[in-house]
Amino acid sequence: MANEKTMFEKYRTEKCLCPNCKKDYIIPFKAKADKAHSFYCPKCNYEVHQAPAINID
Ligand SMILES: [Zn+2]
């Protein structure tokens, strides 16, 4: 889970190549990058979704 969070921080703050086709950049889906929880690749339509943060005490 920590890795996923780091991954999304990267998507939000820098251009990241699509891990699927590696030919285009992952871009935020219907949101500004700093708020986006979904990103997609316009080249191959690969999608990534961040699960909502759940804190368990
Ligand atoms: Zn792609």
N, CA, C, O and the ligand as a Tripos MOL2 file, in Angstrom:
@<TRIPOS>MOLECULE
protein
  229   227    58     0     0
PROTEIN
NO_CHARGES

@<TRIPOS>ATOM
      1 N           0.8270   -1.2030    0.0000 N.3       1 MET1
      2 CA          0.0000    0.0000    0.0000 C.3       1 MET1
      3 C           0.8660    1.2600    0.0000 C.2       1 MET1
      4 O           0.5510    2.2460   -0.6670 O.2       1 MET1
      5 N           1.9320    1.2120    0.7380 N.am      2 ALA2
      6 CA          2.8440    2.3580    0.7690 C.3       2 ALA2
      7 C           3.3970    2.6250   -0.6290 C.2       2 ALA2
      8 O           3.5730    3.7730   -1.0360 O.2       2 ALA2
      9 N           3.6590    1.5620   -1.3380 N.am      3 ASN3
     10 CA          4.1660    1.7140   -2.6980 C.3       3 ASN3
     11 C           3.1350    2.3760   -3.6040 C.2       3 ASN3
     12 O           3.4790    3.2080   -4.4440 O.2       3 ASN3
     13 N           1.8740    2.0050   -3.4280 N.am      4 GLU4
     14 CA          0.8370    2.5930   -4.2590 C.3       4 GLU4
     15 C           0.7410    4.0920   -4.0010 C.2       4 GLU4
     16 O           0.6020    4.8790   -4.9370 O.2       4 GLU4
     17 N           0.8150    4.4770   -2.7600 N.am      5 LYS5
     18 CA          0.7360    5.8950   -2.4260 C.3       5 LYS5
     19 C           1.8940    6.6510   -3.0720 C.2       5 LYS5
     20 O           1.7030    7.7260   -3.6390 O.2       5 LYS5
     21 N           3.0540    6.1010   -2.9840 N.am      6 THR6
     22 CA          4.2300    6.7200   -3.5930 C.3       6 THR6
     23 C           4.0490    6.8410   -5.1030 C.2       6 THR6
     24 O           4.4030    7.8560   -5.7020 O.2       6 THR6
     25 N           3.5060    5.8190   -5.6930 N.am      7 MET7
     26 CA          3.2760    5.7910   -7.1240 C.3       7 MET7
     27 C           2.3450    6.9310   -7.5380 C.2       7 MET7
     28 O           2.5950    7.6220   -8.5250 O.2       7 MET7
     29 N           1.2790    7.1180   -6.7790 N.am      8 PHE8
     30 CA          0.3360    8.1780   -7.1220 C.3       8 PHE8
     31 C           0.9100    9.5580   -6.8670 C.2       8 PHE8
     32 O           0.6190   10.4990   -7.6070 O.2       8 PHE8
     33 N           1.7080    9.6860   -5.8480 N.am      9 GLU9
     34 CA          2.3940   10.9550   -5.6370 C.3       9 GLU9
     35 C           3.2210   11.3060   -6.8620 C.2       9 GLU9
     36 O           3.2990   12.4670   -7.2630 O.2       9 GLU9
     37 N           3.8190   10.3170   -7.4340 N.am     10 LYS10
     38 CA          4.6180   10.5250   -8.6340 C.3      10 LYS10
     39 C           3.7480   10.9310   -9.8080 C.2      10 LYS10
     40 O           4.0790   11.8580  -10.5470 O.2      10 LYS10
     41 N           2.6320   10.2330   -9.9770 N.am     11 TYR11
     42 CA          1.7220   10.5770  -11.0720 C.3      11 TYR11
     43 C           1.2480   12.0220  -10.9540 C.2      11 TYR11
     44 O           1.0770   12.7170  -11.9560 O.2      11 TYR11
     45 N           1.0390   12.4600   -9.7180 N.am     12 ARG12
     46 CA          0.5130   13.8040   -9.5000 C.3      12 ARG12
     47 C           1.5590   14.8790   -9.7320 C.2      12 ARG12
     48 O           1.2270   15.9950  -10.1340 O.2      12 ARG12
     49 N           2.7860   14.5600   -9.4900 N.am     13 THR13
     50 CA          3.7920   15.6160   -9.4720 C.3      13 THR13
     51 C           4.7450   15.5850  -10.6630 C.2      13 THR13
     52 O           5.4530   16.5600  -10.9160 O.2      13 THR13
     53 N           4.7670   14.4970  -11.3790 N.am     14 GLU14
     54 CA          5.6680   14.4480  -12.5270 C.3      14 GLU14
     55 C           5.0900   13.5660  -13.6240 C.2      14 GLU14
     56 O           4.1830   12.7680  -13.3900 O.2      14 GLU14
     57 N           5.6300   13.7260  -14.8160 N.am     15 LYS15
     58 CA          5.1760   12.9040  -15.9260 C.3      15 LYS15
     59 C           5.7180   11.4910  -15.7710 C.2      15 LYS15
     60 O           6.9150   11.2830  -15.5760 O.2      15 LYS15
     61 N           4.8140   10.5290  -15.8620 N.am     16 CYS16
     62 CA          5.2250    9.1430  -15.7100 C.3      16 CYS16
     63 C           4.7900    8.3600  -16.9470 C.2      16 CYS16
     64 O           3.6390    8.4360  -17.3780 O.2      16 CYS16
     65 N           5.7000    7.6370  -17.4850 N.am     17 LEU17
     66 CA          5.3720    6.8040  -18.6340 C.3      17 LEU17
     67 C           4.3740    5.7270  -18.2530 C.2      17 LEU17
     68 O           4.4350    5.1680  -17.1580 O.2      17 LEU17
     69 N           3.4740    5.4460  -19.1460 N.am     18 CYS18
     70 CA          2.5060    4.3880  -18.9430 C.3      18 CYS18
     71 C           3.2150    3.0640  -18.6940 C.2      18 CYS18
     72 O           4.0480    2.6450  -19.4980 O.2      18 CYS18
     73 N           2.8880    2.3980  -17.5790 N.am     19 PRO19
     74 CA          3.5460    1.1220  -17.2800 C.3      19 PRO19
     75 C           3.0850   -0.0100  -18.1910 C.2      19 PRO19
     76 O           3.6940   -1.0790  -18.2220 O.2      19 PRO19
     77 N           2.0210    0.2300  -18.9200 N.am     20 ASN20
     78 CA          1.4850   -0.7950  -19.8090 C.3      20 ASN20
     79 C           2.1540   -0.7600  -21.1870 C.2      20 ASN20
     80 O           2.7800   -1.7350  -21.6040 O.2      20 ASN20
     81 N           2.0180    0.3700  -21.8890 N.am     21 CYS21
     82 CA          2.5680    0.4420  -23.2520 C.3      21 CYS21
     83 C           3.9150    1.1620  -23.2980 C.2      21 CYS21
     84 O           4.6840    0.9990  -24.2450 O.2      21 CYS21
     85 N           4.1930    1.9660  -22.2560 N.am     22 LYS22
     86 CA          5.4510    2.7130  -22.1830 C.3      22 LYS22
     87 C           5.6800    3.6160  -23.3920 C.2      22 LYS22
     88 O           6.8210    3.8830  -23.7690 O.2      22 LYS22
     89 N           4.5870    4.0830  -23.9980 N.am     23 LYS23
     90 CA          4.7020    4.9490  -25.1690 C.3      23 LYS23
     91 C           4.1170    6.3310  -24.9430 C.2      23 LYS23
     92 O           4.3290    7.2410  -25.7450 O.2      23 LYS23
     93 N           3.3890    6.4850  -23.8610 N.am     24 ASP24
     94 CA          2.8050    7.7900  -23.5800 C.3      24 ASP24
     95 C           2.7730    7.9870  -22.0720 C.2      24 ASP24
     96 O           3.1080    7.0920  -21.2960 O.2      24 ASP24
     97 N           2.3560    9.1990  -21.6810 N.am     25 TYR25
     98 CA          2.3790    9.5090  -20.2590 C.3      25 TYR25
     99 C           1.0050    9.3370  -19.6340 C.2      25 TYR25
    100 O          -0.0260    9.6290  -20.2420 O.2      25 TYR25
    101 N           1.0270    8.8600  -18.4150 N.am     26 ILE26
    102 CA         -0.1840    8.7710  -17.6120 C.3      26 ILE26
    103 C          -0.6750   10.1820  -17.3030 C.2      26 ILE26
    104 O           0.1000   11.0200  -16.8410 O.2      26 ILE26
    105 N          -1.9560   10.4500  -17.5540 N.am     27 ILE27
    106 CA         -2.4960   11.7730  -17.2640 C.3      27 ILE27
    107 C          -3.7210   11.6560  -16.3660 C.2      27 ILE27
    108 O          -4.4020   10.6310  -16.3610 O.2      27 ILE27
    109 N          -3.9960   12.7170  -15.6050 N.am     28 PRO28
    110 CA         -5.1250   12.6590  -14.6680 C.3      28 PRO28
    111 C          -6.4530   12.6020  -15.4020 C.2      28 PRO28
    112 O          -6.6210   13.2090  -16.4600 O.2      28 PRO28
    113 N          -7.3790   11.8750  -14.8370 N.am     29 PHE29
    114 CA         -8.6900   11.6500  -15.4380 C.3      29 PHE29
    115 C          -9.7270   12.5430  -14.7680 C.2      29 PHE29
    116 O         -10.0380   12.3630  -13.5900 O.2      29 PHE29
    117 N         -10.2630   13.5100  -15.5210 N.am     30 LYS30
    118 CA        -11.3480   14.3800  -15.0490 C.3      30 LYS30
    119 C         -11.0490   15.0940  -13.7480 C.2      30 LYS30
    120 O         -11.9420   15.2790  -12.9210 O.2      30 LYS30
    121 N          -9.8140   15.4940  -13.5590 N.am     31 ALA31
    122 CA         -9.4740   16.2270  -12.3350 C.3      31 ALA31
    123 C          -8.1190   16.8730  -12.5180 C.2      31 ALA31
    124 O          -7.3490   16.5080  -13.4060 O.2      31 ALA31
    125 N          -7.8430   17.8360  -11.6660 N.am     32 LYS32
    126 CA         -6.4940   18.3650  -11.6560 C.3      32 LYS32
    127 C          -5.5640   17.3330  -11.0280 C.2      32 LYS32
    128 O          -5.9530   16.5650  -10.1480 O.2      32 LYS32
    129 N          -4.3530   17.3410  -11.4990 N.am     33 ALA33
    130 CA         -3.4230   16.2800  -11.1170 C.3      33 ALA33
    131 C          -3.2790   16.1230   -9.6110 C.2      33 ALA33
    132 O          -3.1790   15.0070   -9.1020 O.2      33 ALA33
    133 N          -3.2700   17.2530   -8.8990 N.am     34 ASP34
    134 CA         -3.0380   17.1480   -7.4540 C.3      34 ASP34
    135 C          -4.2400   16.5910   -6.7050 C.2      34 ASP34
    136 O          -4.1310   16.2140   -5.5390 O.2      34 ASP34
    137 N          -5.4110   16.5380   -7.3910 N.am     35 LYS35
    138 CA         -6.6000   16.0040   -6.7210 C.3      35 LYS35
    139 C          -7.0210   14.6630   -7.3030 C.2      35 LYS35
    140 O          -7.8590   13.9670   -6.7290 O.2      35 LYS35
    141 N          -6.4540   14.3090   -8.4160 N.am     36 ALA36
    142 CA         -6.9320   13.1420   -9.1430 C.3      36 ALA36
    143 C          -6.6760   11.8370   -8.3960 C.2      36 ALA36
    144 O          -5.6330   11.6420   -7.7730 O.2      36 ALA36
    145 N          -7.6570   10.9600   -8.4810 N.am     37 HIS37
    146 CA         -7.5010    9.6160   -7.9370 C.3      37 HIS37
    147 C          -7.5140    8.5820   -9.0580 C.2      37 HIS37
    148 O          -7.3590    7.3830   -8.8240 O.2      37 HIS37
    149 N          -7.7000    9.0690  -10.2600 N.am     38 SER38
    150 CA         -7.6550    8.1850  -11.4160 C.3      38 SER38
    151 C          -6.7680    8.8070  -12.4870 C.2      38 SER38
    152 O          -6.8090   10.0130  -12.7330 O.2      38 SER38
    153 N          -5.9840    7.9720  -13.1010 N.am     39 PHE39
    154 CA         -5.1230    8.4130  -14.1810 C.3      39 PHE39
    155 C          -5.2500    7.4190  -15.3230 C.2      39 PHE39
    156 O          -5.5600    6.2450  -15.1200 O.2      39 PHE39
    157 N          -5.0070    7.9120  -16.5210 N.am     40 TYR40
    158 CA         -5.0900    6.9900  -17.6390 C.3      40 TYR40
    159 C          -4.0650    7.3410  -18.7010 C.2      40 TYR40
    160 O          -3.4960    8.4330  -18.7180 O.2      40 TYR40
    161 N          -3.8530    6.3900  -19.5750 N.am     41 CYS41
    162 CA         -2.9530    6.5560  -20.6910 C.3      41 CYS41
    163 C          -3.7770    6.7800  -21.9520 C.2      41 CYS41
    164 O          -4.5730    5.9170  -22.3230 O.2      41 CYS41
    165 N          -3.6020    7.9280  -22.6230 N.am     42 PRO42
    166 CA         -4.3750    8.1940  -23.8380 C.3      42 PRO42
    167 C          -4.0000    7.2910  -25.0040 C.2      42 PRO42
    168 O          -4.7300    7.1960  -25.9900 O.2      42 PRO42
    169 N          -2.8770    6.6430  -24.8830 N.am     43 LYS43
    170 CA         -2.3960    5.7940  -25.9660 C.3      43 LYS43
    171 C          -3.0980    4.4390  -25.9790 C.2      43 LYS43
    172 O          -3.6270    4.0060  -27.0020 O.2      43 LYS43
    173 N          -3.0920    3.7940  -24.8410 N.am     44 CYS44
    174 CA         -3.6350    2.4290  -24.7870 C.3      44 CYS44
    175 C          -4.8540    2.3180  -23.8670 C.2      44 CYS44
    176 O          -5.4210    1.2380  -23.7020 O.2      44 CYS44
    177 N          -5.2520    3.4510  -23.2690 N.am     45 ASN45
    178 CA         -6.3920    3.4790  -22.3530 C.3      45 ASN45
    179 C          -6.1830    2.6920  -21.0630 C.2      45 ASN45
    180 O          -7.1410    2.3450  -20.3710 O.2      45 ASN45
    181 N          -4.9360    2.4210  -20.7550 N.am     46 TYR46
    182 CA         -4.6300    1.8220  -19.4520 C.3      46 TYR46
    183 C          -5.0860    2.7790  -18.3540 C.2      46 TYR46
    184 O          -4.8630    3.9860  -18.4410 O.2      46 TYR46
    185 N          -5.7140    2.2410  -17.3360 N.am     47 GLU47
    186 CA         -6.2070    3.0840  -16.2470 C.3      47 GLU47
    187 C          -5.6280    2.6420  -14.9180 C.2      47 GLU47
    188 O          -5.4150    1.4550  -14.6730 O.2      47 GLU47
    189 N          -5.3790    3.6200  -14.0710 N.am     48 VAL48
    190 CA         -4.9880    3.3130  -12.6910 C.3      48 VAL48
    191 C          -5.9000    4.1000  -11.7640 C.2      48 VAL48
    192 O          -6.1980    5.2690  -12.0060 O.2      48 VAL48
    193 N          -6.3310    3.4470  -10.7130 N.am     49 HIS49
    194 CA         -7.2000    4.0930   -9.7350 C.3      49 HIS49
    195 C          -6.5960    3.9320   -8.3560 C.2      49 HIS49
    196 O          -6.1360    2.8580   -7.9690 O.2      49 HIS49
    197 N          -6.6140    5.0260   -7.6370 N.am     50 GLN50
    198 CA         -6.1170    4.9570   -6.2700 C.3      50 GLN50
    199 C          -7.2740    4.6530   -5.3350 C.2      50 GLN50
    200 O          -8.3040    5.3270   -5.3560 O.2      50 GLN50
    201 N          -7.0920    3.6490   -4.5310 N.am     51 ALA51
    202 CA         -8.1120    3.3150   -3.5430 C.3      51 ALA51
    203 C          -8.1890    4.4260   -2.5130 C.2      51 ALA51
    204 O          -7.1640    4.9990   -2.1460 O.2      51 ALA51
    205 N          -9.3910    4.7400   -2.0410 N.am     52 PRO52
    206 CA         -9.5130    5.7630   -1.0090 C.3      52 PRO52
    207 C          -8.7150    5.3900    0.2260 C.2      52 PRO52
    208 O          -8.6490    4.2240    0.6190 O.2      52 PRO52
    209 N          -8.1150    6.3930    0.8250 N.am     53 ALA53
    210 CA         -7.3130    6.1220    2.0130 C.3      53 ALA53
    211 C          -8.1950    5.6930    3.1690 C.2      53 ALA53
    212 O          -9.1700    6.3660    3.5030 O.2      53 ALA53
    213 N          -7.8570    4.6030    3.7600 N.am     54 ILE54
    214 CA         -8.6190    4.1060    4.9160 C.3      54 ILE54
    215 C          -7.6680    3.9650    6.0880 C.2      54 ILE54
    216 O          -6.6700    3.2460    6.0310 O.2      54 ILE54
    217 N          -8.0080    4.6690    7.1440 N.am     55 ASN55
    218 CA         -7.1740    4.5880    8.3420 C.3      55 ASN55
    219 C          -7.8130    3.6370    9.3400 C.2      55 ASN55
    220 O          -8.9700    3.7930    9.7290 O.2      55 ASN55
    221 N          -7.0380    2.6610    9.7370 N.am     56 ILE56
    222 CA         -7.5320    1.6980   10.7200 C.3      56 ILE56
    223 C          -6.7840    1.9090   12.0200 C.2      56 ILE56
    224 O          -5.5580    1.8210   12.0690 O.2      56 ILE56
    225 N          -7.5280    2.1860   13.0570 N.am     57 ASP57
    226 CA         -6.8990    2.4400   14.3530 C.3      57 ASP57
    227 C          -6.5210    1.1320   15.0190 C.2      57 ASP57
    228 O          -5.9760    1.1370   16.1240 O.2      57 ASP57
    229 ZN         -0.3130    3.1100  -22.3190 Zn       58 ZN58
@<TRIPOS>BOND
     1     1     2 1
     2     2     3 1
     3     3     4 2
     4     3     5 am
     5     5     6 1
     6     6     7 1
     7     7     8 2
     8     7     9 am
     9     9    10 1
    10    10    11 1
    11    11    12 2
    12    11    13 am
    13    13    14 1
    14    14    15 1
    15    15    16 2
    16    15    17 am
    17    17    18 1
    18    18    19 1
    19    19    20 2
    20    19    21 am
    21    21    22 1
    22    22    23 1
    23    23    24 2
    24    23    25 am
    25    25    26 1
    26    26    27 1
    27    27    28 2
    28    27    29 am
    29    29    30 1
    30    30    31 1
    31    31    32 2
    32    31    33 am
    33    33    34 1
    34    34    35 1
    35    35    36 2
    36    35    37 am
    37    37    38 1
    38    38    39 1
    39    39    40 2
    40    39    41 am
    41    41    42 1
    42    42    43 1
    43    43    44 2
    44    43    45 am
    45    45    46 1
    46    46    47 1
    47    47    48 2
    48    47    49 am
    49    49    50 1
    50    50    51 1
    51    51    52 2
    52    51    53 am
    53    53    54 1
    54    54    55 1
    55    55    56 2
    56    55    57 am
    57    57    58 1
    58    58    59 1
    59    59    60 2
    60    59    61 am
    61    61    62 1
    62    62    63 1
    63    63    64 2
    64    63    65 am
    65    65    66 1
    66    66    67 1
    67    67    68 2
    68    67    69 am
    69    69    70 1
    70    70    71 1
    71    71    72 2
    72    71    73 am
    73    73    74 1
    74    74    75 1
    75    75    76 2
    76    75    77 am
    77    77    78 1
    78    78    79 1
    79    79    80 2
    80    79    81 am
    81    81    82 1
    82    82    83 1
    83    83    84 2
    84    83    85 am
    85    85    86 1
    86    86    87 1
    87    87    88 2
    88    87    89 am
    89    89    90 1
    90    90    91 1
    91    91    92 2
    92    91    93 am
    93    93    94 1
    94    94    95 1
    95    95    96 2
    96    95    97 am
    97    97    98 1
    98    98    99 1
    99    99   100 2
   100    99   101 am
   101   101   102 1
   102   102   103 1
   103   103   104 2
   104   103   105 am
   105   105   106 1
   106   106   107 1
   107   107   108 2
   108   107   109 am
   109   109   110 1
   110   110   111 1
   111   111   112 2
   112   111   113 am
   113   113   114 1
   114   114   115 1
   115   115   116 2
   116   115   117 am
   117   117   118 1
   118   118   119 1
   119   119   120 2
   120   119   121 am
   121   121   122 1
   122   122   123 1
   123   123   124 2
   124   123   125 am
   125   125   126 1
   126   126   127 1
   127   127   128 2
   128   127   129 am
   129   129   130 1
   130   130   131 1
   131   131   132 2
   132   131   133 am
   133   133   134 1
   134   134   135 1
   135   135   136 2
   136   135   137 am
   137   137   138 1
   138   138   139 1
   139   139   140 2
   140   139   141 am
   141   141   142 1
   142   142   143 1
   143   143   144 2
   144   143   145 am
   145   145   146 1
   146   146   147 1
   147   147   148 2
   148   147   149 am
   149   149   150 1
   150   150   151 1
   151   151   152 2
   152   151   153 am
   153   153   154 1
   154   154   155 1
   155   155   156 2
   156   155   157 am
   157   157   158 1
   158   158   159 1
   159   159   160 2
   160   159   161 am
   161   161   162 1
   162   162   163 1
   163   163   164 2
   164   163   165 am
   165   165   166 1
   166   166   167 1
   167   167   168 2
   168   167   169 am
   169   169   170 1
   170   170   171 1
   171   171   172 2
   172   171   173 am
   173   173   174 1
   174   174   175 1
   175   175   176 2
   176   175   177 am
   177   177   178 1
   178   178   179 1
   179   179   180 2
   180   179   181 am
   181   181   182 1
   182   182   183 1
   183   183   184 2
   184   183   185 am
   185   185   186 1
   186   186   187 1
   187   187   188 2
   188   187   189 am
   189   189   190 1
   190   190   191 1
   191   191   192 2
   192   191   193 am
   193   193   194 1
   194   194   195 1
   195   195   196 2
   196   195   197 am
   197   197   198 1
   198   198   199 1
   199   199   200 2
   200   199   201 am
   201   201   202 1
   202   202   203 1
   203   203   204 2
   204   203   205 am
   205   205   206 1
   206   206   207 1
   207   207   208 2
   208   207   209 am
   209   209   210 1
   210   210   211 1
   211   211   212 2
   212   211   213 am
   213   213   214 1
   214   214   215 1
   215   215   216 2
   216   215   217 am
   217   217   218 1
   218   218   219 1
   219   219   220 2
   220   219   221 am
   221   221   222 1
   222   222   223 1
   223   223   224 2
   224   223   225 am
   225   225   226 1
   226   226   227 1
   227   227   228 2
@<TRIPOS>SUBSTRUCTURE
     1 MET1         2 RESIDUE 1 A MET
     2 ALA2         6 RESIDUE 1 A ALA
     3 ASN3        10 RESIDUE 1 A ASN
     4 GLU4        14 RESIDUE 1 A GLU
     5 LYS5        18 RESIDUE 1 A LYS
     6 THR6        22 RESIDUE 1 A THR
     7 MET7        26 RESIDUE 1 A MET
     8 PHE8        30 RESIDUE 1 A PHE
     9 GLU9        34 RESIDUE 1 A GLU
    10 LYS10       38 RESIDUE 1 A LYS
    11 TYR11       42 RESIDUE 1 A TYR
    12 ARG12       46 RESIDUE 1 A ARG
    13 THR13       50 RESIDUE 1 A THR
    14 GLU14       54 RESIDUE 1 A GLU
    15 LYS15       58 RESIDUE 1 A LYS
    16 CYS16       62 RESIDUE 1 A CYS
    17 LEU17       66 RESIDUE 1 A LEU
    18 CYS18       70 RESIDUE 1 A CYS
    19 PRO19       74 RESIDUE 1 A PRO
    20 ASN20       78 RESIDUE 1 A ASN
    21 CYS21       82 RESIDUE 1 A CYS
    22 LYS22       86 RESIDUE 1 A LYS
    23 LYS23       90 RESIDUE 1 A LYS
    24 ASP24       94 RESIDUE 1 A ASP
    25 TYR25       98 RESIDUE 1 A TYR
    26 ILE26      102 RESIDUE 1 A ILE
    27 ILE27      106 RESIDUE 1 A ILE
    28 PRO28      110 RESIDUE 1 A PRO
    29 PHE29      114 RESIDUE 1 A PHE
    30 LYS30      118 RESIDUE 1 A LYS
    31 ALA31      122 RESIDUE 1 A ALA
    32 LYS32      126 RESIDUE 1 A LYS
    33 ALA33      130 RESIDUE 1 A ALA
    34 ASP34      134 RESIDUE 1 A ASP
    35 LYS35      138 RESIDUE 1 A LYS
    36 ALA36      142 RESIDUE 1 A ALA
    37 HIS37      146 RESIDUE 1 A HIS
    38 SER38      150 RESIDUE 1 A SER
    39 PHE39      154 RESIDUE 1 A PHE
    40 TYR40      158 RESIDUE 1 A TYR
    41 CYS41      162 RESIDUE 1 A CYS
    42 PRO42      166 RESIDUE 1 A PRO
    43 LYS43      170 RESIDUE 1 A LYS
    44 CYS44      174 RESIDUE 1 A CYS
    45 ASN45      178 RESIDUE 1 A ASN
    46 TYR46      182 RESIDUE 1 A TYR
    47 GLU47      186 RESIDUE 1 A GLU
    48 VAL48      190 RESIDUE 1 A VAL
    49 HIS49      194 RESIDUE 1 A HIS
    50 GLN50      198 RESIDUE 1 A GLN
    51 ALA51      202 RESIDUE 1 A ALA
    52 PRO52      206 RESIDUE 1 A PRO
    53 ALA53      210 RESIDUE 1 A ALA
    54 ILE54      214 RESIDUE 1 A ILE
    55 ASN55      218 RESIDUE 1 A ASN
    56 ILE56      222 RESIDUE 1 A ILE
    57 ASP57      226 RESIDUE 1 A ASP
    58 ZN58       229 GROUP 0 **** ****
